[in-house]
Amino acid sequence: MKNLIKKYTEFNLWANKRISSTLSPLNEEILNTELNSSFRTVKLTVLHIYDAEQIWTERLNGISPKYWPSADFIGNGSEAVEMIINSSVRLNDTVKQLSPEFINSEINFNDMKGNPHKAKVYDIIQHAVNHSTFHRGQVVTMLRELGIKSLPSTDYITFTRENP
């Protein structure tokens, strides 16, 4: 189980790096163009990916955050893109340190409203990666709407082919 979960967070880091390489050269106007999506802009979607990865990593470390990590963020789009790489590295590094026993255990945490929850660690990790995958897909769709055609594959199978 640990090897599978570890590979999954490695995939998440790889995929966030790939999408970031497309986002980094884009100007602020593109990253802040309002579109019809879960989050109004590419930048806000990227910040949401960052927030979720940070929050779930904190919970794995026994901390239940009470606020969104990006709540006070006033940086530009390229800084937001850097943040998802940092959050993915942190999640990946955290998972590498977890024992197989901990990965198979349940942990207690509070949601952002303070409500108590309990979940298996491996379910939390899978959720965090799946959540990022979903929103990366939204980023790709938003970029296509903005006329960007050259987009990298961030599929898990592509990761496994490139990282046997």
C-alpha positions in Angstrom: 0.0 0.0 0.0 2.8 2.5 0.9 4.5 2.1 -2.5 1.2 2.7 -4.3 0.4 5.7 -2.2 3.9 7.1 -2.6 3.8 6.6 -6.3 0.5 8.5 -6.4 1.9 11.5 -4.7 4.9 11.4 -7.0 2.5 11.4 -9.9 0.7 14.4 -8.4 4.0 16.3 -8.1 5.0 15.3 -11.7 1.6 16.4 -13.0 1.7 19.8 -11.2 5.1 20.4 -12.6 3.9 19.7 -16.1 0.9 22.0 -15.9 3.1 24.6 -14.2 5.5 24.6 -17.1 2.6 25.7 -19.3 1.3 28.2 -16.8 4.6 29.9 -15.8 5.2 31.8 -19.1 1.6 33.1 -19.3 0.9 36.7 -18.5 -1.3 38.0 -15.7 -4.1 38.9 -18.1 -4.5 35.3 -19.2 -4.2 33.9 -15.6 -6.8 36.4 -14.3 -9.3 36.2 -17.2 -12.8 35.4 -15.8 -14.3 32.2 -17.2 -17.3 30.1 -16.3 -15.8 27.4 -14.1 -15.8 26.3 -10.4 -13.3 29.1 -9.8 -13.5 32.3 -11.9 -9.9 32.3 -13.1 -6.9 30.0 -13.8 -5.1 31.7 -10.9 -7.9 31.1 -8.5 -8.1 27.5 -9.6 -4.4 27.1 -9.0 -4.7 28.7 -5.6 -7.5 26.2 -4.8 -5.2 23.3 -5.7 -2.6 24.8 -3.4 -5.0 25.3 -0.5 -6.4 21.8 -0.6 -2.9 20.1 -0.8 -1.7 22.3 2.1 -4.8 21.6 4.2 -4.7 17.8 3.7 -0.9 17.7 4.4 -1.5 19.6 7.6 -4.2 17.2 8.6 -1.7 14.3 7.9 0.6 16.1 10.3 -2.0 16.3 13.1 -3.0 19.9 12.5 -6.6 21.0 11.5 -6.3 24.4 9.7 -9.0 26.9 10.4 -8.4 29.1 7.4 -7.5 28.8 3.7 -3.7 29.0 3.3 -4.0 31.4 0.4 -6.5 33.7 2.1 -3.9 36.5 2.5 -2.2 35.8 -0.9 -1.6 39.0 -2.8 1.0 37.7 -5.3 0.9 37.3 -9.0 0.0 34.3 -11.1 3.6 32.9 -11.4 3.9 33.0 -7.7 0.6 31.1 -7.4 2.0 28.5 -9.8 5.2 28.1 -7.7 3.0 27.5 -4.7 1.4 24.4 -6.2 4.8 22.9 -6.8 5.8 23.7 -3.2 2.5 22.1 -1.8 3.0 19.0 -4.0 6.6 18.6 -2.8 5.4 19.0 0.8 2.7 16.4 0.3 5.1 14.0 -1.4 7.8 14.4 1.3 5.2 13.9 4.0 3.9 10.7 2.5 7.5 9.4 2.0 8.0 9.7 5.8 4.8 7.9 6.8 5.0 4.3 8.1 2.9 1.6 6.5 1.0 1.3 9.8 0.1 5.0 9.8 -1.0 4.9 6.2 -3.4 2.1 7.1 -4.7 3.9 10.3 -7.5 6.3 10.8 -6.9 9.9 11.9 -9.2 12.4 13.5 -9.4 16.0 12.1 -11.6 19.0 12.0 -12.9 20.5 8.8 -12.6 24.3 8.2 -15.8 24.9 10.1 -14.5 22.9 13.1 -16.7 19.8 12.5 -14.9 16.6 13.6 -14.2 13.9 11.1 -12.3 10.6 10.9 -10.7 9.0 7.8 -8.2 6.4 6.8 -4.9 8.0 5.9 -4.7 6.3 2.5 -8.2 7.6 1.7 -7.1 11.1 2.6 -4.0 10.9 0.4 -6.0 9.4 -2.5 -8.6 12.2 -2.1 -5.9 14.9 -2.1 -4.4 13.6 -5.3 -7.8 13.0 -7.0 -8.9 16.5 -6.0 -5.8 18.0 -7.6 -6.3 15.9 -10.7 -9.9 17.2 -11.1 -8.9 20.8 -10.8 -5.9 20.4 -13.1 -8.4 19.2 -15.7 -10.4 22.3 -15.1 -7.2 24.4 -15.7 -6.6 22.6 -19.0 -10.2 23.3 -20.1 -9.8 27.0 -19.1 -6.6 27.3 -21.0 -8.2 25.8 -24.1 -11.0 28.4 -23.8 -8.3 31.0 -23.6 -6.8 29.8 -26.9 -3.8 27.8 -25.6 -3.5 24.7 -27.6 -0.2 23.2 -26.6 -0.9 21.4 -23.4 1.0 18.6 -21.7 -0.6 15.3 -20.8 -1.0 15.0 -17.0 -2.5 11.5 -17.2 -1.4 8.9 -14.6 -0.6 6.4 -17.4 1.8 9.0 -19.1 3.5 9.3 -15.7 4.0 5.6 -15.4 5.4 5.4 -19.0 7.9 8.1 -18.2 8.7 6.8 -14.7 8.7 3.0 -15.0 
